[in-house]
Structure formats: C-alpha cells, structure tokens
Amino acid sequence: MVFDKARKLILKHISVVIAASLGIIVSLVILPLVIVSINLVVKNGEKKFTEQEVIRVENLIHNEIERTSRSLGDWSSWNDTYEFAVIQNQDFVENNLFADTFINLDINAIIILNKSHQIIYTNYFDDKSQSISDSPIDFSLLLKEYPELTDTNTLGGIKGLASIQDQLMIIASNPILTSQNEGPPTGNIIFIKTLSPHRINDFSKITLRQLGINPVNASFMDNLKIPEPSILNNSIYVFPKNMDIITGYKYLSDLHNNPIMVLNVDSPRDLFIQGRTTKVIVIVILMVLILFISIITYFLYNHLIESREHRLEEEIAAEKLESARLNALELEKRVIERTRELEIKNKDLEAFNYTVSHDLKSPLRGISGYTTLLINDHSDQLDATGMDYLQKIHASAFRMDQLIQDLLTYTKTNRNQITKSHVNLDELCVTLLLEYEEEIKKRNILITKEFDSESLFIDRDGIALVLRNLLDNAIKFTKNNPNPNIAFKCKTDERKATISISDNGVGFDSKFQKQIFDIFERLHLAEEYPGTGIGLALVKKTMERFGGNVYAESQIGVGSTFYLEIPI
C-alpha cells in the first residue's frame, strides 16, 4: 500500500524528480572532478615554479663560479704572479695582496703554489669582520682532498664546488703563466669563495628568496624526507613546509661529482592561495549553473513528455525498419567489396608466386649449375682466391634458392587447406628425426620424448611443418655444444595441448622473445648459423591458423625452449 502511494506520487511529479536527480548527479560528478583538477593544477604548478626557482638559484651559483674563474684568469696570466711563484718576492704580496684585493675580487682566500706543489702564499679574508684573519680552512687538507687543484697541465683550469671540514666553498685553480699565456707554468694560483651565512644572505637578497646551503650531513636533514642522492640524482625535491611556504631541495656536487651540499629555496605559496580562492568561486558558479540546468530540465521534460509518448512507438518502429534496411545494404556492400579485394589479393599472390618460382629460380639454377661446373672441371685453372670466390658464389646462390623456397612456403600458408585428423605425435617425431638421422648420429645428439597424450586432432602437414622448423633450429644452435640434448614434451589439460621443444644450445636474450618470430628477423650472422629468418615466422603464422599460440623461453649459454599451445 505504501509502495503504491510512493510510486504514484513519484509518477505525478516525475519532472521534479528527474530535475532534482540530474542536479544531484551532476553535483556529485562535476564538483569532485573540478576540485581534484584544480588541486592537481595547483600542485603541478607549485612544483614547476619551485623547480624553476631552485634552477634559478643554482644558475646564480654557477655564475659565481664562472665569475671567480674569470677573476682568477687575470691573476694567473700575469708576469708579476709568474715571477712571484719563482722567487717569492715580498713586494708582490705587499703591493697586491691586501684586504681591498679580497673585497674587490669578492673572494675569501688565495693560495699560491710553486711548481713543486708547495704552498708559498695563503691568506684568508673574513666576510663578517671585513678583515684578513686566521683561516678556518686547512689548506693542506684541502689540496690533499682535491689534488687536481695542483695540476699545472690543465690550461683551462679547475673550477666548481668543494667541501672540507664542513666548509662549503666555490673554488677555482689555474696554472700560473706569463701575460702572454705562455709557459712553462711556475705553479698554481687558487681562489676560494666560502658559502658562508653572510654570502648566502647576499644571494637571498639578489634572488628575493630565502636560501639555504648546507652540507649533506647537516642535522636539519634528519627531520626531512629528502631522498638519498643516489635516488634523487639530479632532480629537485619539492616539499611544502606549511600553508605559506614551499621549499625545493637539490643536491650540489663537488669537483669529484660527489653530492656535498643541499641547496634549499623557500618560495611563497601564492598559487596555492589563489587555488583556494578559485575553488570557492568555481564551486559557487557551478552550483548556480547546476540549479539553472535543473530548472530548465524540469520545464523541458514536462513539456516534451506528453507529445513524446504519442510519437514514441511509431518513431521506434520506423527507426528500426530503416536501421535494418541500411544495415542490410551496408552488409551486402561490404561483402561484395571484401570478396572483390580477396579475389584481387589472391590473383596478386598467385602472380607473385609464379614470378618467384619461375623468373627468379631459373637464373639461380643457372648460377648454381655453372659454378658447380667451374669448381668440378676447372678448379686446376684457378688459384685459391678464385676458388674461394666461386665457392662463395655457389653458397650465396644456394642460400638465395633456400630463401625463395621459404618465402613461397610462407606465402602459401594461408591458402593451404586445414585438414584435421588424429596424428600420433610419437610417430610424427620419429619421421622428422629420420630426416636428420645422419647428423644426430654424427654429433651424438641425445633425443628424449615425454608425451602425456600421443594423439592430437590437428592438421598433420601443418604441425609437421612447425615441428620440423623447431627441430632444425634446435639441431643448428647446439652445434657448438659437445653434449647436445633435445627434448620433446607434450602436456594436456581440459583446454589445450602444450608441446615443447627444448635444447641446450646458445640461447638468446629474453628481451627478443617476440622479435624472433618476425619475418627475416635474425639474432646471429648467417656465417655463424645459416638460415633465412623465415622459419619462426612460418611457425607463428601456422599456429595462428590453428587458433593456437607459440612463445619461447631462453637464457644465453643455457638453451631455449619453444612452446606450442594448441586448443583441444
């Protein structure tokens, strides 16, 4: 009783129900999609923006490295420096190496070495006190850690980042030459620019971003989930600190390409804030649109429902009749077109087969015959080189003939009629093995057979062609194994029979499992293992005609196993 009343009430107000349902459904579908899309856009935008900011700061550091290297170039190619490295005259130090020099060069330390790699001058300038002071860096330890800084043979010099005693620095080293950039070098001069808090603060002012440059073993990293250098590699790790700040982290490497410091750049989350505002605006707009759509739906449905009921049956009947007529015409047209295409393709294929078998094979027989006559009757008139050429021509003609024959077999495969019968698998294997009896005895190949079921209902010629090709491959690719083994197996279940042919030959890389079944695809040179590259393609094509499947498993140096899956 209650159910009937509810049904009648719904039918009476069906337009309202449909309009309300449509609004609810659209809201449940569209709103989550819009929110997720905006969040995704904001997340990707924040990540890209932060990465660009990190790259911008990294470029600033590289520019500092280049600037330090250029400044060093003026000092390393100067006759006064060249002379000082030889005689260590104190006039050079007093006239040139004072506090203003470090300020003008914007560096913290200068090291000068003689040609014996001995330190003949060092001095350190403190950024904070703006004066020359004791160095916090053990320069001897630095040169020991980075011996390439003492190399006088690198004319372009050495430049990059370095770290010693938890001191991070920009460093550049050049061999000391004359003002004409001539040698021989009398030593090395090294400029050092420490990445101190004072300098990092200067970088922050330039980039308008809060920066941090810390050793990789800094304690602050313990509280972050920054991936290890081997995992992060040269990428940038982006991590939102809070609702207002997002940070990008990147490892920077030293002269030895070892990650020694972590660069972090803080950026304001402007896009995140804009995204929140956008979501509110979009949700309000969508809700208004959904309400508007629901109202329109109510009036449209209420207006159309009466007239549609009167025309519905008649229109459906007419549409079905017309659809059936058009489908019949289209189907008839397609059948005629496909029949015509198949006839043309069959004629082209027959013409191709005739050309291959007559026009191509006839010249080959002539080449093979005449080379045989030359080898047999006139070999005494040719030297060893001539005989070698003739034999290669004869072998090439034979391979070409074999290739043509395999191509003919491959193109005829689809036209061969499938005639199924009960085939004794063991007897078929014995027949195939007789074709290779001489080579099997000569190489003492061990043949084993293990069949769950010896009888298969299948096309005999087709399965014989498949097994013959796989057996030929197994014999061919085990020729370098002193103890060759070939195993035939057949296992059956309710759905299929699976025949496998295994060998302990050279094998192949598993990444070529599909590629080997493509026509003309070879993994070995023809001189190593003769063949046309058609055999496995023919196997695959034949198995597809059976409605079956073929695949292989192999390991280089261990052997291969080919599996034939045949539907029962």
ZAMARGU-4260 file (C-alpha; in steps of 0.2 Angstrom, whole numbers, plus 5000, padded with zeros to 4 digits):
<rodrens>
0) 5000/5000/5000 | 5014/5012/5005 | 5024/5007/4990 | 5010/5010/4978 | 5007/5028/4985
5) 5025/5032/4984 | 5026/5026/4966 | 5010/5036/4961 | 5017/5052/4970 | 5034/5050/4960
10) 5025/5047/4943 | 5014/5063/4947 | 5029/5073/4950 | 5041/5064/4938 | 5048/5081/4931
15) 5053/5087/4948 | 5061/5070/4952 | 5071/5070/4936 | 5077/5088/4938 | 5082/5086/4956
20) 5091/5069/4952 | 5100/5077/4937 | 5106/5091/4949 | 5112/5079/4962 | 5121/5068/4950
25) 5129/5082/4941 | 5135/5089/4958 | 5142/5073/4964 | 5151/5070/4947 | 5157/5088/4942
30) 5161/5096/4959 | 5174/5082/4964 | 5182/5082/4947 | 5183/5101/4947 | 5191/5101/4964
35) 5203/5087/4960 | 5208/5096/4944 | 5211/5112/4952 | 5221/5104/4966 | 5231/5094/4953
40) 5234/5110/4943 | 5240/5119/4958 | 5251/5105/4964 | 5259/5104/4947 | 5261/5122/4945
45) 5269/5124/4963 | 5281/5110/4959 | 5286/5118/4942 | 5288/5135/4949 | 5298/5129/4964
50) 5309/5119/4952 | 5312/5134/4942 | 5316/5144/4957 | 5329/5131/4963 | 5337/5131/4945
55) 5337/5150/4945 | 5347/5150/4961 | 5358/5135/4955 | 5362/5146/4940 | 5367/5160/4951
60) 5379/5149/4960 | 5386/5143/4943 | 5388/5161/4938 | 5398/5165/4954 | 5409/5150/4949
65) 5412/5157/4932 | 5415/5175/4939 | 5428/5168/4951 | 5436/5159/4937 | 5437/5174/4926
70) 5444/5185/4940 | 5457/5171/4943 | 5462/5171/4925 | 5468/5189/4926 | 5479/5184/4941
75) 5485/5168/4934 | 5491/5176/4917 | 5501/5190/4925 | 5520/5192/4924 | 5521/5198/4942
80) 5512/5182/4948 | 5523/5172/4937 | 5539/5180/4945 | 5532/5178/4962 | 5529/5159/4960
85) 5548/5158/4956 | 5557/5169/4968 | 5543/5173/4981 | 5547/5192/4982 | 5538/5200/4996
90) 5535/5216/4986 | 5522/5207/4976 | 5512/5202/4992 | 5514/5220/4999 | 5508/5229/4983
95) 5494/5217/4978 | 5488/5205/4992 | 5479/5216/5005 | 5461/5217/5011 | 5454/5228/4997
100) 5460/5215/4985 | 5449/5202/4993 | 5435/5214/4993 | 5436/5219/4975 | 5438/5201/4969
105) 5424/5196/4981 | 5433/5181/4987 | 5439/5174/5004 | 5455/5165/5001 | 5470/5165/4990
110) 5483/5151/4989 | 5498/5151/4978 | 5509/5136/4974 | 5526/5134/4966 | 5529/5121/4953
115) 5533/5108/4966 | 5515/5110/4973 | 5522/5118/4989 | 5511/5132/4997 | 5521/5148/4995
120) 5507/5160/5000 | 5490/5159/5008 | 5478/5172/5016 | 5460/5172/5022 | 5448/5186/5022
125) 5433/5186/5034 | 5417/5192/5027 | 5409/5196/5043 | 5423/5207/5050 | 5429/5213/5033
130) 5447/5210/5038 | 5461/5197/5035 | 5460/5184/5049 | 5465/5166/5053 | 5458/5154/5041
135) 5445/5141/5047 | 5451/5130/5032 | 5466/5118/5032 | 5473/5122/5015 | 5485/5107/5015
140) 5470/5096/5019 | 5460/5104/5005 | 5474/5101/4992 | 5475/5083/4998 | 5457/5081/4996
145) 5457/5089/4979 | 5474/5085/4971 | 5468/5091/4954 | 5469/5109/4960 | 5488/5107/4959
150) 5488/5101/4941 | 5498/5113/4931 | 5494/5104/4914 | 5476/5109/4914 | 5477/5125/4904
155) 5458/5129/4906 | 5460/5127/4925 | 5449/5119/4938 | 5433/5127/4944 | 5417/5121/4954
160) 5412/5117/4972 | 5421/5109/4986 | 5419/5105/5004 | 5432/5102/5018 | 5429/5102/5037
165) 5411/5106/5034 | 5416/5122/5025 | 5407/5124/5008 | 5415/5134/4995 | 5417/5140/4977
170) 5434/5136/4971 | 5445/5139/4955 | 5463/5135/4951 | 5473/5140/4936 | 5491/5136/4931
175) 5502/5152/4933 | 5508/5158/4916 | 5515/5174/4908 | 5504/5188/4902 | 5505/5181/4885
180) 5498/5164/4892 | 5514/5156/4889 | 5524/5143/4900 | 5531/5133/4906 | 5519/5135/4922
185) 5528/5140/4938 | 5514/5134/4949 | 5496/5136/4953 | 5485/5150/4960 | 5469/5146/4969
190) 5454/5157/4973 | 5441/5152/4986 | 5424/5160/4989 | 5416/5152/5005 | 5397/5149/5005
195) 5396/5157/5022 | 5379/5163/5030 | 5384/5181/5025 | 5386/5176/5007 | 5371/5165/5007
200) 5361/5180/5014 | 5368/5191/4999 | 5361/5178/4987 | 5344/5178/4996 | 5344/5197/4993
205) 5348/5195/4975 | 5335/5181/4971 | 5322/5188/4983 | 5320/5171/4991 | 5325/5163/5007
210) 5340/5151/5003 | 5349/5138/5012 | 5366/5129/5008 | 5371/5116/5020 | 5382/5100/5020
215) 5373/5084/5016 | 5376/5078/5034 | 5368/5093/5041 | 5357/5090/5056 | 5341/5098/5049
220) 5340/5084/5035 | 5336/5071/5049 | 5319/5079/5050 | 5315/5079/5032 | 5311/5065/5020
225) 5323/5071/5006 | 5328/5056/4995 | 5346/5050/4996 | 5357/5057/4982 | 5358/5041/4973
230) 5339/5041/4972 | 5336/5060/4969 | 5351/5061/4957 | 5350/5077/4948 | 5331/5080/4951
235) 5323/5093/4963 | 5313/5088/4978 | 5298/5099/4982 | 5291/5099/5000 | 5278/5111/5007
240) 5284/5117/5023 | 5267/5124/5029 | 5252/5133/5021 | 5263/5148/5016 | 5280/5142/5011
245) 5285/5128/4999 | 5303/5123/4998 | 5313/5115/4984 | 5329/5104/4988 | 5343/5099/4977
250) 5360/5091/4979 | 5375/5100/4973 | 5391/5091/4968 | 5409/5095/4970 | 5424/5093/4959
255) 5423/5074/4961 | 5405/5074/4956 | 5401/5069/4974 | 5385/5077/4982 | 5392/5088/4996
260) 5379/5101/4999 | 5360/5103/4999 | 5353/5119/4991 | 5335/5124/4998 | 5325/5138/4991
265) 5309/5144/5000 | 5295/5151/4990 | 5278/5159/4995 | 5263/5148/4990 | 5254/5161/4980
270) 5247/5148/4968 | 5241/5138/4982 | 5232/5153/4990 | 5225/5158/4973 | 5219/5140/4970
275) 5209/5140/4986 | 5200/5156/4981 | 5197/5149/4963 | 5189/5133/4970 | 5177/5143/4980
280) 5172/5154/4965 | 5171/5139/4953 | 5160/5129/4966 | 5148/5144/4968 | 5147/5146/4949
285) 5144/5128/4946 | 5131/5127/4959 | 5121/5141/4951 | 5123/5133/4934 | 5118/5116/4940
290) 5102/5124/4948 | 5099/5133/4932 | 5101/5116/4922 | 5089/5108/4934 | 5076/5121/4932
295) 5077/5120/4913 | 5077/5101/4913 | 5060/5102/4923 | 5051/5113/4911 | 5058/5104/4895
300) 5054/5087/4902 | 5037/5092/4907 | 5033/5100/4890 | 5040/5085/4880 | 5034/5070/4889
305) 5016/5071/4883 | 5020/5073/4865 | 5034/5061/4865 | 5023/5047/4872 | 5011/5049/4857
310) 5025/5048/4844 | 5037/5036/4853 | 5031/5019/4846 | 5028/5025/4829 | 5046/5033/4828
315) 5054/5017/4836 | 5046/5006/4823 | 5051/5017/4809 | 5069/5019/4815 | 5071/5000/4817
320) 5064/4997/4800 | 5076/5010/4792 | 5091/5004/4803 | 5088/4986/4797 | 5087/4991/4779
325) 5103/5001/4780 | 5112/4988/4789 | 5107/4975/4776 | 5113/4986/4762 | 5129/4991/4771
330) 5132/4972/4775 | 5129/4967/4757 | 5140/4981/4750 | 5154/4976/4762 | 5153/4958/4757
335) 5154/4962/4739 | 5169/4974/4742 | 5178/4961/4753 | 5175/4947/4741 | 5182/4958/4727
340) 5198/4963/4737 | 5201/4945/4742 | 5200/4940/4723 | 5212/4953/4718 | 5224/4949/4733
345) 5223/4930/4728 | 5227/4934/4710 | 5242/4946/4715 | 5248/4932/4727 | 5247/4919/4713
350) 5256/4930/4701 | 5270/4934/4714 | 5272/4915/4717 | 5273/4912/4699 | 5287/4925/4697
355) 5297/4919/4711 | 5296/4901/4706 | 5300/4903/4688 | 5308/4920/4684 | 5319/4920/4700
360) 5323/4902/4702 | 5328/4899/4684 | 5343/4911/4685 | 5348/4904/4701 | 5349/4887/4694
365) 5360/4893/4680 | 5372/4902/4693 | 5372/4886/4704 | 5375/4875/4689 | 5389/4885/4681
370) 5398/4887/4697 | 5397/4869/4700 | 5405/4865/4683 | 5419/4878/4686 | 5423/4870/4703
375) 5422/4852/4697 | 5430/4854/4679 | 5441/4870/4680 | 5447/4871/4698 | 5465/4867/4692
380) 5465/4884/4682 | 5460/4895/4697 | 5471/4900/4712 | 5465/4898/4730 | 5457/4916/4729
385) 5447/4912/4714 | 5441/4895/4721 | 5436/4904/4737 | 5426/4917/4726 | 5417/4903/4717
390) 5413/4894/4732 | 5405/4909/4740 | 5395/4912/4724 | 5389/4894/4725 | 5384/4896/4743
395) 5376/4913/4740 | 5365/4905/4726 | 5361/4891/4737 | 5355/4902/4751 | 5345/4913/4739
400) 5336/4897/4732 | 5333/4892/4750 | 5326/4909/4754 | 5314/4909/4739 | 5308/4892/4744
405) 5305/4898/4762 | 5296/4913/4755 | 5285/4903/4744 | 5280/4892/4758 | 5277/4907/4769
410) 5265/4915/4756 | 5256/4899/4753 | 5252/4895/4771 | 5236/4904/4772 | 5230/4896/4756
415) 5233/4878/4762 | 5218/4869/4767 | 5217/4863/4785 | 5213/4845/4786 | 5211/4839/4804
420) 5215/4821/4808 | 5221/4811/4823 | 5240/4812/4822 | 5251/4801/4833 | 5264/4813/4840
425) 5277/4800/4843 | 5277/4793/4826 | 5277/4810/4818 | 5293/4814/4829 | 5301/4798/4823
430) 5298/4803/4805 | 5305/4820/4807 | 5321/4813/4816 | 5324/4802/4802 | 5327/4817/4791
435) 5342/4822/4802 | 5347/4804/4807 | 5365/4806/4799 | 5369/4822/4809 | 5361/4816/4825
440) 5372/4801/4825 | 5387/4811/4819 | 5386/4823/4834 | 5379/4810/4846 | 5364/4821/4850
445) 5353/4815/4864 | 5335/4815/4860 | 5321/4812/4873 | 5302/4812/4872 | 5289/4813/4885
450) 5271/4814/4880 | 5255/4814/4891 | 5245/4811/4876 | 5252/4805/4859 | 5237/4808/4849
455) 5232/4825/4843 | 5217/4830/4832 | 5226/4843/4821 | 5231/4846/4803 | 5246/4834/4800
460) 5255/4844/4787 | 5254/4860/4797 | 5260/4853/4814 | 5274/4843/4804 | 5280/4860/4796
465) 5280/4868/4813 | 5290/4854/4822 | 5302/4852/4808 | 5307/4871/4809 | 5309/4870/4828
470) 5319/4854/4827 | 5330/4861/4813 | 5334/4876/4824 | 5337/4865/4840 | 5350/4855/4830
475) 5358/4870/4822 | 5360/4880/4838 | 5368/4866/4848 | 5382/4863/4835 | 5395/4871/4847
480) 5389/4861/4862 | 5399/4845/4865 | 5385/4836/4873 | 5369/4842/4864 | 5352/4837/4871
485) 5335/4840/4863 | 5319/4836/4872 | 5301/4834/4865 | 5287/4835/4878 | 5268/4836/4877
490) 5256/4841/4891 | 5237/4842/4890 | 5223/4849/4901 | 5205/4852/4898 | 5208/4867/4886
495) 5224/4864/4877 | 5239/4853/4872 | 5256/4861/4875 | 5270/4854/4865 | 5288/4860/4870
500) 5305/4858/4861 | 5320/4861/4872 | 5338/4862/4868 | 5355/4866/4877 | 5361/4877/4863
505) 5367/4895/4863 | 5351/4903/4868 | 5346/4921/4866 | 5342/4936/4877 | 5324/4936/4884
510) 5321/4953/4878 | 5320/4946/4860 | 5306/4934/4864 | 5293/4942/4852 | 5306/4949/4840
515) 5312/4932/4834 | 5295/4927/4827 | 5296/4942/4815 | 5300/4938/4797 | 5318/4940/4792
520) 5322/4943/4810 | 5339/4935/4815 | 5349/4936/4831 | 5365/4928/4823 | 5375/4931/4807
525) 5372/4919/4793 | 5390/4914/4793 | 5388/4908/4811 | 5371/4899/4810 | 5364/4898/4792
530) 5346/4901/4789 | 5334/4913/4780 | 5325/4921/4795 | 5308/4914/4789 | 5307/4898/4799
535) 5300/4905/4816 | 5289/4917/4806 | 5281/4902/4797 | 5279/4893/4814 | 5270/4908/4821
540) 5259/4910/4806 | 5254/4892/4806 | 5250/4891/4824 | 5239/4907/4822 | 5229/4897/4808
545) 5227/4883/4821 | 5220/4896/4833 | 5235/4892/4844 | 5250/4901/4851 | 5269/4900/4851
550) 5281/4908/4863 | 5299/4904/4869 | 5309/4905/4885 | 5328/4906/4884 | 5344/4910/4893
555) 5361/4914/4884 | 5373/4900/4885 | 5360/4888/4893 | 5347/4885/4879 | 5330/4888/4873
560) 5313/4881/4875 | 5299/4884/4862 | 5281/4881/4867 | 5266/4877/4855 | 5249/4879/4863
565) 5235/4870/4853 | 5217/4871/4858 | 5209/4855/4860
</rodrens>
